[in-house]
Structures are given as C-alpha cells and as structure tokens.
Amino acid sequence: MKKQTTALAASFLLVLVLVGLLVFLIFRFQTQEEQETGETQSSSEEVLLSLSVDDINTIQIQNPSDEFTLVNQGDGFVIEGLEELDVSSLNVSNLTACFSNLTAQRKLLSLSEETEAETIGDSQESLVQYGLDTPSYTVKIVTAEGTEEVLYLGDEAPNGSSVYALYEDGVYLLNDDILDSVSRHRYSFLNNEITEAEPEYTQAVITLSGSVRPSAITLEIQTVEDEESTEAEETEEVVVSSTEKEYKMTTPIEQTISEASASQVTEGLFSLYANSIEAVYPTEDELINFGLDDPYSVISVQMDGVESFTLKTSAPDSNNYVYLMREDSPMVYLVSSSRLSWLTVQAEQLVQSVYQPVSLDEVVQLQVTGTSASYDFILSHSDDGTTVDCNGTQVDTELFEELYQTITAIPPDKMSSKEPTLDAVLTMTISYVDDTREADIFVLTPTGDGSVYISLNGENKYTVQQDIVNQILNNCQNAVDGKEISNLA
C-alpha cells in the first residue's frame, strides 16, 4: 500500500513538471513570436526620403517620353532651358510633395555593398524580376547641401496599385501615385493658362478673321454707366449707378447686336486653359504640321486702346480639338474646340437679322409683293395714335407692329457675295415718315438650291431657306385676318 502511494505521488510530481515545462515553452514561444511580429511591423514601412522644398536644389527626371531638370530658384522652380516660361505651381507642388515623406510599403530585397554595383550594371536576375535592371524612370535629386538622392522605378506590382523601386541598397514596394508626377513630359510642368479672367474695361474692340470667314468681323463693346434716381422715405433723392455693355458690329456690316449674340464671342475668350501643351518655339515645319501656318480662326482683342492678345487656331481635328497659339507666347496649345464659341462664328450668327427695325411711329408704309399675293400697309399717325390700312381693310395696329418686327427680322443662314441669276420671288419696301430717309428695299431671289438670296438696298450678303417667302406672305395675310403672327424660322 505504501509503495502504491509513493508511485502515485511520483507520477503526480512528474505530471506537474511536464505541465510546467509545457507552460514555460508555450509562454516563451508566444513572447518570441510577439517580438518577431513587432519587429516585422516596425520594419514593414520605411521612410526613404524626407525633403522639404528648401532642401531641394534640382530634380532631374528621366522617363519614357522625356528627360529634363527642374531647378529651384528660391522663389519657385523653372525648367532648365525654358527658364523664361512660367511653370504650373500645382504640378510642381505635387511632384515635390512626393519626396517630403516618401515611404515604402515594405522592403523586398537588400543588395550588399560588394554586389550592388555589378548587380545594377549586369542586370542580374534579382533586379530583372522587378524591372529594375533597366528602370523606366530615374529621379535624381541634388539637395541644397550638394548630396545626390537617386530613385529608380521599375515595373508595376501585380496588386495594381504599387510600383517596384530601387533606392540605395534596397528594392522596395511604393504606392504608384508617384508615377502621376514622374511620368510627365516637361511641357506638362508649364503653366497652361492661355487667357486671364475678363478684366474691367470701358471700351473693347474684338476682331475675328481667319480662313473660316469670308471677311473680317469687328465687334465693338462699350461700357456705359446708367444712373437712376429714387426717392427715400424722407424725400431725399438717392442716385443709384449701374453699368451695362452695348455691342455693335462695325464690319462687315454696321449693326447693334444683343448681349446674347455677343456672348458667342466673349464667353469663349477669357479664363481659357489648354488641355495640354504640345510644343514650345515651333519651327516653320511644325507650324505647318499643326495647321497654324495659315490659321483657320483668328481673334484679336483690344481693351481701352491697348492690344491685349491675339489667338490663332488650326481647324478642328477628328476628335474636335484644335491647336492654338497666343501671339505673344511661344507655346502651341491643344484645346477642345467646344470651349471656343468664337471659333467658327459668322457675321450672320451675330446680327441674327439683316435689318434693324425702327419704332412704328417712324414708318409710313410697308409694301410686300410676292408672285401670288401683294400687301400694301399704309400707316397714318395723329395725336390720337396710329392707324393701319391694308388694301382697303383696317388692320389692328398692335398686330401690324408685331408683323413689321417679325418679317423684317429675317434670320440669315449663310453669308454669300454671289449675284442672283433668277427672278425675284418677294420684294418688301419700307418707307419712313422722314422723307429725307431713303426707303429700305428687301429683294428675295432664289439661288436654285432651295435657298434665296437676301438683298437689302441692292447689296447681297446672305442667303436663307426659301420657305421664308411663304412665311412672310402668310404672316401678312394673318395680320389682315386678325390672326396670330408666327416667328420666322
């Protein structure tokens, strides 16, 4: 019995020893694992470069499309060789920000000092697999202290968001955001602003020309101040001033135009930026290739008697882009033509009519003669108002005024200087109370292709769809019948 008790006690003691040993081993293993894990986590990210803008003297970039150097002049960067041109502060800031805290996601490979030089030079397998035997991108930074920092970038990693990098003696995995800056052409670091915001001015002259137009168009803009007096509660007079712009075309015809029409020119003129810069100081052959040797569209702007700028463009390409140059700049810009409302605008689009109607009390007669019908509207003016008679029938004065305003506001379709060869199909003659003013005579003559020439006082400038003839005659009959007047289309 005593031997059994002793054996049990020994067995129990052995179990306790084994359990204690097991607990010790488990604890030691967990402690070692935590230490190793902690070391791995602390070393998984590594700051490669931490340079402020002031720390950088030059940045040299070599990529598949270009090789150039950015130089820090203290008050900003310039591109070596293009020092006289302004740079894009945004793109330069994005580039320098890459090196303010360039952090690797993790280190993939260490190169010993003994093998580093021959590894790079001989393109050994350890670098080939990362695309770093012949790197696609090289960034060399010379610091303000004169030291060099060189970063090589190779292939993109399979995860689609990282790139392999070689820095000093290690291969690292970096976020591929850096490629947005280092893959750029030198021209992308130039300022792509073409024109500034519209300034305040008293008077401006805008001239449109180029091969797209048969003759130059001149638009004059005048800023006028309008003062309006109002009375306050205590009968004090208050003068409120406001400004507005008046628009007048002076060539190829002289006519006041609306602000809406003028906006076809002015809205695509200021605060203009290029989609990209394609060339700097182009040669004559390059100008020919860009289509800028004989510009498609030209616009010049003078403000308060001073030449502001002149823009010249090529014809739009198949993607609706144009090459554009500003006369005082050596850069060739690529710009979406949809942003240039003035690109193809013609005189007829600005005037929107070949004739400017006058006040009804200035008109004494309107004769409309077509091949199938004629209307002779006679106006009589007195202190009691104006009365209108047409072919012996009295016509409502307000309805006639609407007719007069409508049928003389013929919207031109195209400009044309050709002489008619067919017979006229419609004639309109407007006579005025002032007998010293000659009558205005419209003559509409078929072109033979579904349009009619519009002649005003013997001068042919525009064509319009031939259906306008029927619309004018129908409106004349509607006025006589007391019916609604339709707009010309």
Secondary structure, DSSP 8 states (H G I E B T S, - for coil): -HHHHHHHHHHHHHHHHHHHHHHHHHHHHHHHHHHHHHHHHHHHSEEEE---GGGEEEEEEEETTEEEEEEE-SS-EEETT-TTS-B-HHHHHHHHHTTTSEEESEEEEE--TTTHHHHHHHT-HHHHTTT-SS-SEEEEEEETTS-EEEEEEEEE-TTSSEEEEEETTEEEEEEGGGHHHHT--GGGGB--EEE------SEEEEEEESTTSSS-EEEEEEEEEEEEEEE-TTS-EEEEEEEEEEEEEEESS-EEE-HHHHHHHHTTTSSEE-SEEEEES--HHHHHHHT-SS-SEEEEEEETTEEEEEEEE----TTSEEEEEETT--EEEEEEGGG-TTSS--HHHHHSSSS----GGGEEEEEEEESS-EEEEEEEEETTEEEEEETTEEE-HHHHHHHHHHHT-----EE------S--SEEEEEEESSTTS--EEEEEEE-SSSEEEEEETTEEEEEEETHHHHHHHHHHHHHHHT-------
